[in-house]
Amino acid sequence: MDTETLATQDRSGAAHAQVILKPRKARPFFGRHPWVLDSAVDHVEGQPADGAVVDLLADNGKFVARGLYNSHSRIRVRLYSWTAEPLDTGFWKSRIERAVEHRRRLGYDAADGAARLIYSEADGLSGLVVDRYGAYLVVQATALAMQRRVDELLPLLAEASGARGIVVRADRALARLEGLSVDEDRSWGETPEGPVFINEHGLRYGVDLGVGQKTGFYLDQRENRAAAARYARGARVLDLFCYTGGFSLAAARLGGATEVLGIDTSEKAVAVARAGAELNSATNVRFEAADGFDALDELVGRRERFDMVILDPPKFTRTRRSLDDALRAYHRINRLGASLLPPGGILVTCSCSGNVMREDFLHMLSGVAQQLGREIQVLEQRGAAPDHPVSATCLETEYLKCFICRVL
């Protein structure tokens, strides 16, 4: 039986509804892009429930892929397989084990370490994010179909990772886009009392798995923190939008900075950062709670000088429609940040806005250099740590940009 004949049933004989594409819309999905937007769909044959398995067909009836349906989302179908294999427990188990094994090969499996175990589309599990902190996992289901399979997935995750306990957290910002129910956060197995302490590059961090940005810590900046620290020896460092102080502590303890000032708008994040400084005996770092833009204006107004400025702001845009506004915000903080540096100073500047392309960011830096009348040399162009792989067929998985620059 050929693939086209199998379009309406999987190898177990289960029949599925069919999502039929408009003419000339199939190429990206034959090319294994996993998001079928509502604008590409001509019609649906059958009445799939939200979260149900469906087959994607080209307008000529040819089988393209198999995925999960959501009538509430602009991403109408998320694709998982380009064969007729069933999307059953065995399928999810295989994908989870493959993802976990990759992190083991990276050496990101230390008992007291932390890593992203599953990175959604990049690991073939669109709508599922799983981070490990020591013996515990934090799970975020960012797609309706994955949320409805959480009870099935948790024991598979525990088995593959050896986790002692799992915390399930809702992403309330994405819930509206996906039509997800925003239930109370859930748990499986043991739940830690208080923060979980992890080790990264010899530094210890306390992470509260139930609160904070992402799953509690910016794991994607793991290697960038160590890379930036190499430029910090003997430097006075400003870490703006510092969150819980990852870059600050790396500069202070790994890099040998003489003085570090970390600033973040969140009082809670600053409290965690201060606790981290005490935990790591970092007496050369202090943290303040203040609005990042206001703090920059004040520092420039006082004619302060730093040898290194680190800028790691929150996401400035979620859509291409507001790209220009985001680039203006990046231009402002980078212009002000660079103006605090003497000739030869180091600017570490980041963007986690996926809709801001690397080329966009470089053009923004070019504009900063022109406006300041100073040369900016890009020394390193970096991205997320390798436990956040980029899918070559879903370039949206490349979201983090980190540029280490020298300002002359």
C-alpha positions as CSV (number, residue, x, y, z in Angstrom):
1,M,0.0,0.0,0.0
2,D,1.6,3.3,-1.0
3,T,1.7,6.5,1.0
4,E,-1.1,8.2,-0.9
5,T,-3.5,5.3,-0.1
6,L,-2.6,5.6,3.5
7,A,-3.6,9.2,3.7
8,T,-6.8,8.6,5.6
9,Q,-5.6,5.9,8.0
10,D,-2.4,5.0,9.8
11,R,-0.7,1.6,10.1
12,S,-3.0,0.6,12.9
13,G,-6.0,1.1,10.6
14,A,-7.3,4.2,12.5
15,A,-9.0,6.7,10.2
16,H,-8.4,10.4,10.4
17,A,-10.0,13.6,9.2
18,Q,-8.3,15.3,6.3
19,V,-7.1,18.9,6.0
20,I,-7.0,19.9,2.3
21,L,-4.6,22.7,1.3
22,K,-5.3,25.4,-1.2
23,P,-3.6,25.2,-4.6
24,R,0.1,26.0,-4.6
25,K,0.3,25.9,-0.8
26,A,1.8,22.5,-0.3
27,R,5.5,23.1,-1.0
28,P,6.6,24.3,2.5
29,F,4.9,21.3,4.1
30,F,6.5,18.8,1.7
31,G,9.7,20.7,2.8
32,R,8.8,19.7,6.4
33,H,7.8,23.0,7.9
34,P,5.6,22.0,10.8
35,W,3.1,24.9,11.0
36,V,0.0,24.9,8.7
37,L,-1.6,28.3,9.0
38,D,-5.3,28.8,8.6
39,S,-4.6,30.9,5.5
40,A,-3.2,27.8,3.7
41,V,-6.2,25.6,4.4
42,D,-8.9,25.2,1.7
43,H,-11.3,22.9,3.7
44,V,-11.5,20.1,6.2
45,E,-13.1,16.7,5.3
46,G,-14.5,15.1,8.5
47,Q,-15.1,16.8,11.8
48,P,-11.9,16.6,13.8
49,A,-12.0,17.6,17.5
50,D,-9.4,20.1,18.7
51,G,-6.3,18.1,19.4
52,A,-7.2,15.2,17.1
53,V,-4.9,13.6,14.6
54,V,-5.4,14.7,11.0
55,D,-3.8,14.1,7.7
56,L,-2.6,17.0,5.6
57,L,-3.3,16.6,1.8
58,A,-2.3,18.7,-1.1
59,D,-5.1,20.1,-3.3
60,N,-4.6,17.1,-5.7
61,G,-5.2,14.6,-2.8
62,K,-1.6,13.7,-2.3
63,F,-0.6,12.9,1.3
64,V,1.8,15.4,2.8
65,A,2.1,14.8,6.5
66,R,0.3,13.9,9.7
67,G,-0.4,16.3,12.5
68,L,-2.7,17.6,15.3
69,Y,-5.6,19.9,14.7
70,N,-6.7,23.1,16.5
71,S,-9.6,25.1,15.2
72,H,-8.9,27.9,17.7
73,S,-5.3,28.7,16.5
74,R,-3.9,30.5,13.6
75,I,-1.6,27.4,13.4
76,R,-4.5,25.2,12.3
77,V,-2.3,22.0,12.1
78,R,1.0,21.2,13.8
79,L,2.8,18.5,11.8
80,Y,4.8,15.7,13.5
81,S,5.3,13.0,10.9
82,W,5.7,12.8,7.1
83,T,4.8,9.1,7.0
84,A,1.6,7.2,7.9
85,E,3.0,6.2,11.4
86,P,0.4,6.5,14.2
87,L,0.9,9.4,16.6
88,D,0.5,7.2,19.6
89,T,2.3,6.6,22.9
90,G,5.1,4.8,21.1
91,F,5.7,7.7,18.8
92,W,5.9,10.3,21.6
93,K,8.2,8.0,23.6
94,S,10.6,7.7,20.7
95,R,10.7,11.4,20.1
96,I,11.3,12.1,23.8
97,E,14.1,9.6,24.1
98,R,15.8,11.0,21.0
99,A,15.7,14.5,22.5
100,V,17.0,13.4,25.9
101,E,19.8,11.4,24.3
102,H,21.0,14.5,22.4
103,R,21.5,16.4,25.7
104,R,23.4,13.5,27.2
105,R,25.8,13.5,24.2
106,L,26.3,17.2,24.8
107,G,27.4,16.5,28.4
108,Y,24.4,18.5,29.7
109,D,23.3,15.6,32.0
110,A,25.2,16.4,35.3
111,A,23.1,15.5,38.3
112,D,23.2,19.1,39.6
113,G,23.1,20.8,36.2
114,A,20.3,22.2,34.0
115,A,19.4,21.9,30.4
116,R,16.5,22.2,27.9
117,L,15.5,18.6,27.2
118,I,12.9,19.3,24.6
119,Y,12.7,22.3,22.4
120,S,9.4,22.2,20.6
121,E,9.7,22.2,16.8
122,A,13.5,21.7,16.9
123,D,13.0,18.3,18.5
124,G,10.0,17.3,16.4
125,L,7.6,18.0,19.3
126,S,5.9,21.2,18.3
127,G,4.2,22.8,21.3
128,L,6.2,21.1,24.0
129,V,9.0,22.6,26.0
130,V,10.8,20.7,28.8
131,D,13.6,22.0,31.0
132,R,15.6,19.9,33.5
133,Y,16.8,21.5,36.8
134,G,18.7,18.8,38.7
135,A,16.3,16.0,39.5
136,Y,13.2,18.0,38.4
137,L,11.6,18.9,35.1
138,V,9.5,21.9,34.2
139,V,7.0,21.3,31.4
140,Q,5.3,23.9,29.3
141,A,2.7,22.8,26.7
142,T,2.4,25.7,24.3
143,A,-0.1,24.0,22.0
144,L,-3.6,22.8,22.7
145,A,-3.0,19.3,21.4
146,M,0.1,18.9,23.7
147,Q,-1.7,20.3,26.7
148,R,-4.4,17.6,26.2
149,R,-1.7,14.9,26.1
150,V,0.2,16.0,29.2
151,D,-1.0,13.1,31.3
152,E,0.2,10.7,28.7
153,L,3.6,12.5,28.3
154,L,4.6,13.0,31.9
155,P,5.5,9.3,32.7
156,L,7.3,9.1,29.4
157,L,9.4,12.2,30.3
158,A,10.1,10.8,33.8
159,E,11.2,7.5,32.4
160,A,13.5,9.0,29.8
161,S,15.1,11.5,32.2
162,G,15.0,9.8,35.5
163,A,13.3,12.8,37.0
164,R,12.1,12.7,40.6
165,G,9.3,15.2,40.0
166,I,7.7,17.3,37.3
167,V,6.1,20.8,37.5
168,V,3.7,21.7,34.7
169,R,3.5,25.4,34.0
170,A,1.1,27.4,31.8
171,D,2.3,30.1,29.4
172,R,-0.6,32.5,29.8
173,A,0.6,34.7,26.9
174,L,0.4,31.8,24.5
175,A,-2.8,30.4,26.0
176,R,-4.9,33.1,24.3
177,L,-3.4,32.4,20.9
178,E,-3.9,28.6,21.2
179,G,-7.3,28.5,23.0
180,L,-5.7,26.8,25.9
181,S,-7.3,26.5,29.3
182,V,-5.2,28.3,31.9
183,D,-5.5,25.8,34.7
184,E,-3.5,26.0,38.0
185,D,0.0,24.8,37.5
186,R,0.2,21.0,38.1
187,S,2.8,18.6,39.3
188,W,3.8,14.9,39.0
189,G,5.8,12.9,41.5
190,E,7.8,14.9,44.1
191,T,7.8,18.7,44.1
192,P,10.7,20.6,45.5
193,E,10.3,22.7,48.6
194,G,11.9,26.0,47.8
195,P,14.4,26.7,45.1
196,V,16.3,24.0,43.2
197,F,20.1,24.7,43.2
198,I,21.9,24.1,39.9
199,N,25.5,24.3,38.9
200,E,26.6,26.1,35.7
201,H,30.2,26.6,34.8
202,G,31.1,26.2,38.5
203,L,28.6,28.8,39.7
204,R,25.5,27.9,41.7
205,Y,22.1,29.3,41.1
206,G,18.8,28.9,43.0
207,V,15.8,28.5,40.7
208,D,12.2,28.6,41.8
209,L,10.4,26.2,39.4
210,G,7.0,27.7,40.0
211,V,7.6,31.4,39.1
212,G,9.7,33.7,36.9
213,Q,10.3,34.0,33.2
214,K,10.3,31.0,30.9
215,T,10.7,28.0,33.2
216,G,12.6,29.9,35.9
217,F,16.0,30.5,34.3
218,Y,17.5,31.6,30.9
219,L,19.1,28.3,30.0
220,D,19.5,29.5,26.4
221,Q,22.2,32.0,27.4
222,R,24.3,29.3,29.1
223,E,27.3,29.4,26.8
224,N,27.0,33.1,26.1
225,R,27.4,33.9,29.8
226,A,30.8,32.1,29.8
227,A,31.8,33.7,26.5
228,A,31.0,37.2,27.7
229,A,32.9,36.6,30.9
230,R,36.1,36.0,29.0
231,Y,36.1,39.8,28.2
232,A,35.5,41.0,31.7
233,R,38.8,40.7,33.4
234,G,39.6,43.8,35.3
235,A,36.5,45.5,34.0
236,R,33.8,47.6,35.5
237,V,30.6,46.0,34.1
238,L,27.0,47.1,33.7
239,D,24.5,44.3,33.2
240,L,21.2,45.8,32.2
241,F,17.9,43.8,32.2
242,C,19.9,41.4,34.3
243,Y,17.0,39.3,35.5
244,T,18.4,36.9,38.2
245,G,22.0,37.9,37.5
246,G,23.4,35.2,35.3
247,F,25.6,37.4,33.1
248,S,26.5,39.5,36.2
249,L,27.7,36.5,38.3
250,A,29.6,35.0,35.4
251,A,31.4,38.3,34.8
252,A,32.2,38.7,38.5
253,R,33.3,35.2,39.3
254,L,34.4,33.6,36.1
255,G,35.6,36.7,34.3
256,G,37.4,38.5,37.1
257,A,35.6,41.8,36.8
258,T,36.5,44.3,39.4
259,E,33.0,45.6,39.8
260,V,29.6,44.6,38.4
261,L,26.3,46.5,38.6
262,G,23.2,44.5,37.6
263,I,19.8,46.3,37.0
264,D,16.4,44.8,36.4
265,T,12.9,46.1,36.7
266,S,11.6,43.1,38.7
267,E,12.1,43.4,42.5
268,K,11.7,39.6,42.7
269,A,14.4,38.9,40.1
270,V,16.7,41.3,41.9
271,A,16.1,39.6,45.2
272,V,17.0,36.2,43.6
273,A,20.1,37.8,42.0
274,R,21.3,39.2,45.4
275,A,20.8,35.7,46.9
276,G,22.9,34.3,44.0
277,A,25.7,36.8,44.7
278,E,25.8,35.7,48.4
279,L,25.6,32.0,47.4
280,N,28.7,32.4,45.2
281,S,30.6,34.8,47.5
282,A,30.5,37.5,44.8
283,T,31.3,40.6,46.8
284,N,32.2,42.6,43.7
285,V,28.6,42.6,42.4
286,R,25.5,44.6,43.4
287,F,22.0,44.7,42.1
288,E,19.4,47.4,41.8
289,A,15.7,47.4,40.8
290,A,14.9,50.0,38.2
291,D,13.4,50.5,34.8
292,G,16.1,49.7,32.2
293,F,15.4,52.6,30.0
294,D,15.3,55.1,32.8
295,A,18.4,53.6,34.4
296,L,20.3,54.1,31.1
297,D,19.2,57.7,30.8
298,E,20.3,58.4,34.3
299,L,23.7,56.7,33.9
300,V,24.4,58.6,30.7
301,G,23.2,61.9,32.4
302,R,25.7,61.3,35.2
303,R,28.5,60.6,32.6
304,E,29.2,57.2,34.1
305,R,31.8,54.9,32.5
306,F,31.9,51.1,32.2
307,D,34.4,48.9,30.5
308,M,31.7,46.4,29.5
309,V,28.0,46.9,29.0
310,I,25.7,43.8,28.7
311,L,22.2,44.3,27.3
312,D,19.8,41.4,27.5
313,P,16.3,42.9,27.3
314,P,13.0,41.0,27.2
315,K,11.3,40.4,23.9
316,F,10.4,43.7,22.3
317,T,8.0,42.2,19.7
318,R,6.0,39.1,19.0
319,T,5.0,39.9,15.4
320,R,6.6,41.4,12.3
321,R,4.0,44.1,12.4
322,S,5.7,45.8,15.3
323,L,9.2,45.2,14.0
324,D,10.0,48.9,13.4
325,D,9.0,49.8,17.0
326,A,11.2,46.9,18.3
327,L,14.2,48.0,16.3
328,R,13.8,51.6,17.5
329,A,13.9,50.2,21.1
330,Y,17.0,48.2,20.4
331,H,18.6,51.2,18.8
332,R,17.9,53.3,21.8
333,I,19.3,51.0,24.4
334,N,22.4,50.1,22.3
335,R,23.1,53.8,21.5
336,L,22.9,54.7,25.2
337,G,24.8,51.6,26.3
338,A,27.6,52.1,23.8
339,S,27.9,55.8,24.9
340,L,28.8,54.6,28.4
341,L,31.9,52.8,27.0
342,P,35.4,54.2,26.5
343,P,37.2,53.5,23.3
344,G,37.9,49.7,23.2
345,G,35.0,49.0,25.6
346,I,33.0,45.7,25.2
347,L,29.3,45.7,24.3
348,V,27.4,42.4,24.7
349,T,24.0,42.9,23.2
350,C,21.2,40.4,22.8
351,S,17.8,39.9,21.3
352,C,15.3,37.1,22.1
353,S,12.7,38.5,19.7
354,G,12.3,35.8,17.0
355,N,10.9,38.3,14.5
356,V,14.0,40.4,14.6
357,M,16.3,38.7,12.2
358,R,20.1,38.6,12.6
359,E,20.5,40.9,9.6
360,D,17.9,43.4,11.1
361,F,20.0,43.5,14.3
362,L,23.2,44.1,12.5
363,H,21.6,46.9,10.5
364,M,20.5,48.4,13.8
365,L,24.0,48.3,15.2
366,S,25.3,49.9,12.0
367,G,22.8,52.8,12.7
368,V,24.1,53.1,16.3
369,A,27.7,53.3,15.0
370,Q,26.8,56.0,12.5
371,Q,24.8,58.1,15.0
372,L,27.5,57.9,17.7
373,G,30.3,58.5,15.1
374,R,32.2,55.5,16.5
375,E,33.3,52.2,15.0
376,I,31.6,49.0,16.3
377,Q,33.5,45.8,15.6
378,V,31.5,42.5,16.0
379,L,33.9,40.0,17.6
380,E,31.5,37.1,18.1
381,Q,28.0,36.3,16.7
382,R,26.4,33.8,19.0
383,G,23.0,32.1,19.4
384,A,21.3,29.8,21.9
385,A,23.2,27.0,23.6
386,P,23.2,23.6,21.7
387,D,20.4,22.2,23.9
388,H,18.3,24.7,21.9
389,P,19.0,23.4,18.4
390,V,17.8,25.2,15.3
391,S,15.7,23.2,12.8
392,A,16.8,23.8,9.2
393,T,13.1,23.4,8.1
394,C,11.7,25.7,10.8
395,L,14.0,28.7,11.0
396,E,11.6,30.2,13.6
397,T,13.5,28.1,16.1
398,E,16.5,30.5,15.7
399,Y,15.3,33.3,17.9
400,L,18.3,34.3,20.2
401,K,21.0,36.6,18.9
402,C,24.0,37.5,21.0
403,F,26.7,39.9,19.7
404,I,29.9,40.5,21.5
405,C,31.3,43.8,20.1
406,R,34.2,46.2,20.6
407,V,33.3,49.9,20.5
408,L,36.1,52.1,19.3
